[in-house]
Amino acid sequence: MLTLGPDPLHDPEWDQDEFIRRVTASRSYLAVLLMKQDIVDGVGNVYRAEVLFRQRLNPWLPGTDLAPAPAGRLWRDIASVMADGVQQGRIITTRVPDRSSAAFPVPPAEAHYVYKRVGLPCRICGTNIALAELAGRNLYWCPGCQGPFPG
């Protein structure tokens, strides 16, 4: 039986320490860890790609290489964007300064930084957004902001 990990929508303050403990104890890549329900409950492919980008974390960074402070920032960002998604009824992860306008509702083409933006320029650095398959799922990231594919 799978025991679910900390829930960013339930009690973000209490669960942060448990999230940090679980992530930093594993040698798996961050992008893999965020998809494991026993590490963190409810993070799907969109949130995974977007929060790793927002925190400028390399998706292939092993959890054991992530210090507690950035792990805590990652957790708080996950909790924030997921709460926003519930409130807005859709996933919007871009910050207003990174969009072409502050218009609301946010146009779908401006809602994400990297998710499903393969080949388009990064909103921050201009590098083309990349795609790789990792653990059977599509992973979107910016090689300029987050680092290159290993190998």
trRosetta pair geometry for C-beta under 8 A, 3 or more apart (Angstrom, degrees):
i j d omega theta_ij theta_ji phi_ij phi_ji
2 37 6.2 47 160 88 136 118
2 38 5.9 -119 -166 -66 91 103
3 38 5.9 68 74 -127 68 97
4 7 7.0 30 138 -61 123 96
4 37 5.5 -57 -123 159 75 96
4 38 6.7 -122 -129 -100 22 47
4 41 4.5 42 177 -89 113 120
5 18 7.3 175 -170 130 79 111
5 19 7.0 90 163 -100 115 72
5 22 6.1 -135 -135 75 123 177
5 36 7.3 74 -18 111 138 81
5 37 6.3 -179 11 156 94 41
5 38 5.1 97 -45 162 95 25
5 39 4.7 -31 -64 96 164 14
5 40 4.8 -64 98 -65 134 21
5 41 5.3 -171 66 -35 69 75
6 10 7.8 -141 -178 49 63 116
6 15 3.2 137 -158 -174 118 115
6 16 7.4 159 175 -55 161 21
6 18 4.7 147 -59 84 122 114
6 19 4.6 -85 43 -58 144 91
6 22 7.6 -168 0 14 104 137
6 40 5.9 -29 64 -119 81 66
6 41 6.5 -146 93 10 29 94
6 75 7.8 -1 99 -140 143 119
7 10 3.7 60 89 0 120 117
7 11 7.2 65 71 25 92 65
7 15 6.2 -146 45 -85 50 167
7 40 8.0 137 -92 -170 28 62
7 41 4.3 -31 -92 63 74 129
7 42 6.3 67 -139 0 77 126
8 12 5.7 35 -159 -99 57 92
8 15 7.1 -133 -84 88 40 140
8 40 6.8 30 -34 -172 102 108
8 41 7.4 -164 4 68 71 76
8 42 6.5 -125 33 67 95 122
8 43 7.4 72 0 -60 133 94
8 75 7.1 -168 -105 -170 103 70
8 78 4.8 -117 -100 121 156 100
8 79 4.0 -149 -169 -91 98 68
8 82 5.0 99 101 40 126 148
8 83 7.7 -119 137 -37 96 85
9 12 7.7 23 -84 -56 11 92
9 42 6.6 -30 3 72 113 170
9 79 7.2 173 -68 -140 41 72
9 82 5.5 -107 -64 127 95 124
9 83 6.4 156 -114 -79 78 73
9 86 6.7 99 -127 -36 129 147
10 15 6.7 85 70 -30 102 142
10 41 7.9 30 -7 68 120 134
11 14 4.3 0 131 34 121 114
11 15 5.5 125 84 -17 79 100
12 15 6.2 -69 -134 47 23 103
12 16 6.4 46 165 -51 62 96
12 75 7.3 148 -163 151 88 97
12 76 7.1 89 173 -115 125 57
12 79 3.9 69 -118 -138 133 154
13 16 6.2 -41 -159 -2 26 116
14 17 7.6 -63 174 24 38 99
14 18 7.8 17 137 0 67 112
15 18 5.4 -62 -158 44 56 112
15 19 5.9 61 146 -27 82 104
15 75 7.6 -167 109 -167 86 128
16 19 5.7 -56 -149 35 31 113
16 20 6.4 30 156 -18 66 105
16 72 5.9 49 179 -133 118 81
16 75 4.8 130 -130 124 81 153
16 76 7.1 18 -112 -60 125 77
17 20 5.7 -52 -148 36 32 112
17 21 6.3 35 153 -21 64 106
18 21 5.6 -52 -148 35 32 114
18 22 6.3 28 156 -16 66 107
19 22 6.0 -60 -146 39 28 106
19 23 6.1 19 161 -13 66 112
19 39 7.5 74 -140 164 69 70
19 40 5.8 46 -125 -89 107 101
19 71 7.1 178 120 161 89 101
19 75 4.6 125 94 -103 150 127
20 23 6.2 -60 -140 41 25 105
20 24 5.9 6 170 -3 64 118
20 68 5.3 50 -171 -140 132 81
20 71 4.4 114 -123 117 81 129
20 72 5.8 -3 -79 -67 127 73
20 75 6.7 -68 -54 -30 80 141
21 24 6.6 -69 -139 46 18 97
21 25 6.1 16 163 -22 59 120
22 25 6.0 -66 -146 34 23 111
22 26 6.9 11 162 -17 60 113
22 33 7.8 153 129 -166 93 116
22 38 7.7 -159 -158 130 141 72
22 39 5.0 173 137 -139 129 70
22 40 7.6 173 84 -47 138 72
23 26 6.5 -75 -159 32 28 105
23 30 7.3 35 -161 -120 112 79
23 33 5.5 99 -125 158 80 151
23 39 6.3 88 -76 -169 71 115
23 40 7.8 17 -63 -37 106 111
23 63 4.6 -148 171 -148 62 117
23 66 6.3 -39 136 70 112 138
23 71 5.3 171 79 -141 135 122
23 74 7.6 177 -173 80 177 142
24 63 5.6 -148 -98 158 22 89
24 64 6.3 88 -175 -112 55 37
24 66 5.7 -120 -97 76 82 88
24 67 7.7 34 -114 -150 129 12
24 68 6.4 -31 -53 -79 159 66
24 71 5.7 -67 -50 -64 107 161
25 63 6.9 -21 52 120 36 126
25 64 7.2 19 -162 -87 10 81
26 33 5.8 148 79 -98 143 121
26 39 7.3 -55 -3 -104 153 126
26 62 7.5 -143 114 -178 64 80
26 63 4.1 43 70 50 81 145
26 64 6.7 -140 83 -41 29 81
27 62 4.9 -22 -162 -159 54 126
27 63 6.7 -107 -76 44 10 88
27 64 5.3 -10 -92 -5 61 123
28 32 4.5 -102 167 84 114 127
28 33 5.2 142 94 -59 113 87
28 36 7.7 64 96 -20 161 142
28 62 6.8 134 73 -140 17 72
28 63 6.0 26 61 -6 67 113
29 32 4.6 91 62 6 85 102
29 33 6.9 -152 94 -8 43 87
29 59 6.2 37 165 147 119 66
29 60 4.9 -50 -130 -134 124 43
29 61 6.7 102 -149 58 68 36
29 62 6.3 -61 -90 -91 43 48
29 63 7.7 116 168 -30 7 76
29 134 7.0 -80 78 -172 149 136
30 33 5.5 -56 -143 36 33 113
30 34 6.3 32 161 -21 67 105
30 52 6.3 136 118 -111 125 118
30 57 5.8 -64 99 142 170 128
30 58 7.4 120 28 89 128 55
30 59 5.9 -131 71 -152 96 39
30 60 7.6 -48 29 1 86 5
30 61 5.1 19 -13 66 118 88
30 62 7.7 164 -34 -149 72 6
30 63 6.2 134 -82 -76 65 69
30 66 6.6 93 -83 -49 117 140
30 74 7.9 -109 -157 -138 127 159
31 34 6.3 -50 -145 32 27 109
31 35 7.2 19 156 -11 56 109
31 48 6.2 89 -146 168 68 119
31 52 6.4 -5 -85 -69 82 162
31 59 3.6 30 -46 -170 126 100
31 60 6.9 -18 10 -64 117 45
31 134 5.4 34 112 108 132 155
31 135 7.7 179 117 15 92 118
31 139 5.4 29 -172 -126 148 136
32 35 6.1 -70 -161 39 34 106
32 36 6.8 36 147 -30 69 107
32 134 6.5 -117 -68 152 84 110
32 135 5.0 121 -115 -34 94 147
33 36 5.7 -56 -152 23 37 114
33 39 4.9 -151 -176 176 79 172
33 40 7.6 68 145 6 80 104
33 63 5.3 94 -58 -68 157 125
34 39 7.0 -98 -89 96 23 131
34 40 6.2 -22 -138 47 55 129
34 43 4.9 -80 176 113 87 146
34 47 7.7 -145 166 106 124 90
34 48 4.4 144 110 -120 131 98
34 51 7.4 179 -137 65 151 122
34 52 7.3 -124 -10 -51 160 109
34 78 7.8 -159 -139 -100 112 135
35 43 6.9 -108 -88 97 38 96
35 44 7.8 48 -119 -145 78 30
35 45 7.2 28 -102 -81 112 63
35 48 6.0 -2 -61 -84 84 152
35 135 6.5 171 67 92 148 142
35 137 6.5 180 -113 18 159 156
36 39 4.2 69 82 5 104 111
36 40 7.4 84 75 30 67 66
37 40 7.6 -90 -137 78 30 38
37 41 5.8 47 -159 -110 77 60
37 42 7.8 83 -124 -26 85 38
40 43 5.2 27 106 -1 117 122
40 75 7.9 -157 -110 -116 132 82
40 78 6.8 -30 180 160 149 165
42 82 6.7 77 121 -139 124 145
43 47 4.8 -121 -151 92 77 126
43 48 5.6 103 153 -65 108 80
43 51 7.7 -65 -143 20 125 140
43 78 6.1 -45 -92 -149 121 125
43 82 7.6 -88 -92 -73 70 129
44 47 5.7 90 52 21 64 99
44 48 6.8 -113 109 -11 31 98
45 48 5.6 -53 -143 33 28 117
45 49 6.5 23 163 -14 64 106
45 115 7.5 122 129 -129 84 115
45 137 5.6 -149 -103 -180 118 130
45 138 6.8 58 -166 65 138 79
46 49 6.4 -63 -155 37 26 103
46 50 6.1 12 158 -10 64 118
46 91 5.2 62 132 133 145 168
46 93 7.7 -176 157 -25 94 134
46 112 7.1 -99 -159 -106 97 133
46 115 5.0 35 -134 -123 71 161
47 50 5.8 -66 -139 46 29 107
47 51 5.8 18 170 -13 71 111
47 78 6.5 76 169 -137 121 81
47 81 6.2 159 -131 102 96 125
47 82 6.4 22 -118 -74 146 90
47 85 7.8 -74 -80 -30 112 153
47 91 7.0 -118 -65 -138 78 133
47 93 7.6 163 -115 -81 55 134
48 51 6.7 -62 -140 38 18 97
48 52 6.4 13 163 -12 58 113
48 139 7.7 -75 117 -122 120 83
49 52 6.2 -66 -152 39 24 108
49 53 6.4 20 155 -16 63 111
49 59 8.0 -14 -115 -88 60 130
49 112 7.8 30 99 -170 116 123
49 114 5.1 -132 160 86 110 111
49 115 4.7 133 81 -76 139 85
49 139 6.5 169 -93 -157 99 57
49 140 4.4 37 -149 59 144 91
49 141 6.6 -134 -148 -68 87 66
50 53 5.7 -58 -150 38 30 110
50 54 6.1 29 155 -20 67 107
50 81 6.6 -180 110 -178 127 166
50 91 7.6 -179 -4 168 161 117
50 93 3.9 -29 -175 172 142 175
50 112 5.9 -100 -93 -144 115 90
50 113 5.9 126 -132 32 75 102
50 114 6.7 -174 -89 40 54 90
50 115 5.8 -36 -55 -26 94 115
51 54 5.4 -49 -138 38 37 112
51 55 6.1 21 163 -5 67 109
51 74 6.4 95 153 -157 116 76
51 77 5.0 143 -144 115 102 115
51 78 5.2 13 -111 -78 164 72
51 81 6.3 -147 -76 24 99 145
51 93 7.5 -113 -59 -145 58 135
52 55 6.2 -66 -144 49 26 99
52 57 4.8 -96 -155 68 73 98
52 58 7.9 -61 180 97 112 6
52 59 5.4 52 169 -83 159 79
52 74 7.9 20 -92 -132 54 112
52 141 6.8 -49 106 -108 123 106
52 146 6.7 51 142 -127 96 141
53 56 7.2 23 -176 -78 35 40
53 113 4.6 -172 119 97 149 139
53 114 4.8 171 -65 -7 151 127
53 141 6.5 -172 -77 -133 94 65
53 142 6.1 82 -128 9 107 105
53 145 6.6 56 -153 99 78 135
53 146 6.3 -75 -109 -56 60 129
54 77 5.6 177 98 -170 130 144
54 81 7.6 170 1 -51 162 139
54 93 6.6 -117 -52 171 128 109
54 113 6.8 167 -62 -2 74 154
55 70 6.8 118 178 -170 122 95
55 73 6.0 139 -126 116 117 108
55 74 5.2 -8 -74 -93 171 77
55 77 5.8 -155 -57 19 108 162
56 145 5.5 -106 -122 165 87 91
56 146 6.0 -158 -160 -92 50 65
57 61 6.0 -93 179 23 91 140
57 66 7.4 17 -141 -108 129 119
57 70 7.1 139 -87 164 116 126
57 74 6.7 12 -27 -92 154 121
57 146 6.5 4 83 -139 29 99
58 61 4.4 110 73 -37 94 98
58 141 8.0 70 -145 -174 47 150
58 146 5.1 142 -95 166 50 81
58 147 3.8 -19 -99 44 115 135
59 134 7.0 -160 145 -11 129 171
59 139 5.7 127 175 179 165 135
59 141 5.3 -117 -16 -69 126 150
59 146 6.6 41 -15 156 78 138
60 147 7.5 -115 43 98 99 122
60 149 7.3 101 -23 -146 145 46
60 150 4.9 -146 134 -12 162 119
61 65 5.4 -122 -177 78 90 120
61 66 6.1 95 133 -61 124 94
61 147 8.0 94 -51 45 97 151
62 65 4.7 89 65 2 83 104
62 66 7.7 -148 99 -13 48 84
63 66 5.7 -53 -156 22 43 114
66 70 5.8 -114 -167 84 90 110
66 71 5.0 107 135 -65 116 96
66 74 7.6 -15 -174 -7 143 146
67 70 5.5 81 62 20 83 96
67 71 6.8 -148 95 -8 39 95
68 71 5.4 -62 -143 40 32 115
68 72 6.2 36 158 -24 68 104
69 72 5.8 -54 -152 32 29 112
69 73 6.7 28 151 -16 63 103
70 73 5.3 -49 -146 37 41 114
70 74 6.3 49 152 -24 67 100
71 74 5.5 -49 -150 33 33 116
71 75 6.5 37 150 -20 63 103
72 75 5.6 -50 -149 34 34 114
72 76 6.4 31 154 -16 65 105
73 76 5.8 -54 -145 38 32 109
73 77 6.3 32 155 -19 65 107
74 77 5.9 -59 -150 37 28 110
74 78 6.4 32 152 -21 64 105
75 78 5.7 -54 -150 33 30 112
75 79 6.4 27 154 -16 65 106
76 79 5.7 -53 -147 38 32 112
76 80 6.2 34 153 -22 65 108
77 80 5.5 -53 -144 36 32 113
77 81 6.3 21 163 -10 68 106
78 81 6.5 -62 -144 41 24 98
78 82 6.0 19 161 -14 63 115
79 82 6.1 -62 -143 42 24 108
79 83 6.2 24 159 -19 63 110
80 83 6.0 -59 -148 36 25 108
80 84 6.4 25 154 -18 63 107
81 84 5.4 -50 -146 37 35 115
81 85 6.3 43 152 -25 64 102
81 91 7.4 43 165 -151 102 84
81 93 5.3 19 -140 -112 134 88
82 85 5.5 -48 -149 31 33 116
82 86 6.7 35 152 -18 63 100
83 86 5.8 -51 -152 33 34 111
83 87 6.3 31 151 -16 65 109
84 87 5.6 -59 -147 41 32 111
84 88 5.8 11 163 -3 70 115
84 92 6.7 -95 136 62 121 86
85 88 6.2 -63 -132 49 24 96
85 89 7.8 -143 173 34 52 5
85 90 6.6 -98 -147 109 74 20
85 91 4.7 0 -114 -94 118 63
85 92 7.3 169 -92 23 68 61
86 89 7.8 24 180 -70 24 39
88 92 6.0 -44 99 15 165 115
90 111 7.3 -61 135 -143 114 147
91 111 6.8 96 102 160 67 122
91 112 7.5 30 120 -76 103 100
92 106 5.0 105 -129 48 136 151
92 111 4.7 -94 -116 -148 71 89
92 112 7.9 -123 -139 -60 40 57
93 111 6.9 72 23 157 67 67
93 112 5.6 41 43 -117 108 60
93 113 6.2 -80 102 -5 112 93
93 115 7.8 91 29 6 137 122
94 98 5.0 -130 -169 86 97 113
94 99 5.5 107 129 -61 133 96
94 106 7.2 163 57 -163 110 145
94 110 5.9 -94 47 159 159 72
94 111 6.2 -168 8 -173 108 19
94 112 6.5 -139 -38 -87 98 5
94 113 5.9 147 -88 -58 82 75
94 123 6.9 11 -127 65 118 176
95 98 5.0 78 61 12 78 108
95 99 7.7 -151 93 -14 39 90
96 99 5.9 -61 -151 27 36 111
96 102 5.0 27 -157 -114 115 88
98 113 7.3 -11 143 -97 150 95
98 123 4.8 72 -179 143 106 132
98 124 6.8 -32 -126 -70 120 79
99 102 7.0 130 76 -82 121 39
99 103 8.0 -127 134 36 135 75
99 106 6.8 -103 -114 -138 156 103
99 110 4.6 71 -133 178 103 131
100 110 6.5 -111 15 -100 89 139
103 106 7.2 136 91 -100 73 42
103 107 7.3 37 85 -24 121 91
106 110 5.6 -123 -180 87 93 102
106 111 5.3 119 120 -88 122 78
107 110 4.9 68 66 17 88 105
107 111 7.3 -133 95 -36 44 84
108 111 5.5 -36 -148 -5 38 123
112 115 4.2 -82 -174 46 153 97
112 116 6.9 76 69 44 153 85
112 117 6.4 -162 100 -31 107 119
113 117 7.4 -113 129 19 32 151
113 122 7.4 21 179 -152 88 76
113 123 5.8 -104 -133 25 74 122
113 124 7.6 10 -150 -16 115 105
113 142 7.4 -70 149 -28 104 124
114 117 5.6 -124 -157 44 29 115
114 122 7.5 -6 -87 -116 87 84
114 129 5.1 169 -140 -139 76 124
114 140 4.2 164 142 131 97 107
114 141 5.7 26 -172 -103 157 23
114 142 5.8 -123 -94 -35 121 85
115 140 5.2 157 -101 51 36 149
116 140 6.7 -85 -26 -66 31 156
117 120 4.4 -79 178 46 89 123
117 129 4.4 64 101 38 92 164
117 140 6.5 97 40 -170 76 139
118 128 7.9 36 -180 165 46 95
118 129 5.5 -115 -104 100 28 98
118 130 6.9 32 -130 -158 79 15
118 131 4.4 -18 -103 -31 125 121
118 140 6.6 -112 -64 -119 79 102
119 128 5.4 -16 -143 -166 31 117
119 129 6.6 -42 18 59 25 80
120 128 6.8 135 66 -143 19 70
120 129 5.5 5 58 17 73 114
121 126 4.8 -22 -167 -150 117 51
121 127 7.1 126 -149 62 66 19
121 128 6.2 -53 -92 -89 47 52
121 129 7.6 117 -180 -17 4 82
122 125 4.8 10 84 50 135 76
122 126 5.8 -46 53 7 85 12
122 127 4.9 21 -1 53 124 70
122 128 7.4 -129 -25 -77 80 5
122 129 6.1 132 -75 -64 71 79
122 142 4.3 68 -100 -128 131 135
122 144 5.8 -132 10 51 155 123
122 145 6.0 171 -166 -15 154 118
124 142 7.3 92 47 142 107 174
124 144 7.9 -171 87 98 95 116
124 145 5.6 64 74 -80 133 136
125 142 6.6 129 41 165 115 135
125 144 4.0 -151 101 121 147 137
125 145 5.4 -177 -2 -56 130 89
126 144 7.2 13 63 27 58 174
127 142 5.6 114 77 -171 112 91
127 143 5.6 -122 153 64 143 81
127 144 3.1 164 -7 -20 145 125
127 145 7.1 -161 39 -12 125 76
128 143 7.9 13 70 27 65 107
129 140 6.0 10 171 -172 115 98
129 141 7.2 165 -158 86 75 22
129 142 5.7 -52 -107 -87 67 72
130 140 7.3 158 82 -152 47 51
130 141 5.8 -25 62 68 93 72
130 142 7.2 138 14 -111 86 23
130 143 5.4 58 -10 -32 135 102
130 149 7.0 -123 141 -44 155 109
131 138 6.0 -24 -160 -164 105 99
131 139 7.0 143 -155 75 52 51
131 140 5.8 -20 -97 -97 73 67
132 138 7.8 143 77 -155 32 53
132 139 5.1 -23 66 61 80 104
132 141 7.7 -22 17 24 102 108
132 149 6.0 135 -65 -111 147 125
133 136 7.0 11 179 -112 103 13
133 137 7.1 153 -154 73 66 27
133 138 6.3 -44 -100 -96 64 48
133 139 7.1 141 -123 11 13 89
134 137 6.3 -35 71 63 67 77
134 139 4.4 20 17 -21 118 137
141 146 4.9 -87 -179 63 112 150
142 145 4.2 34 94 31 126 103
142 146 5.3 114 67 7 71 100
143 146 6.8 -70 -109 61 18 80
143 147 6.7 -61 -154 113 55 21
143 148 4.9 40 -154 -99 108 57
143 149 7.0 -50 -103 -18 113 72
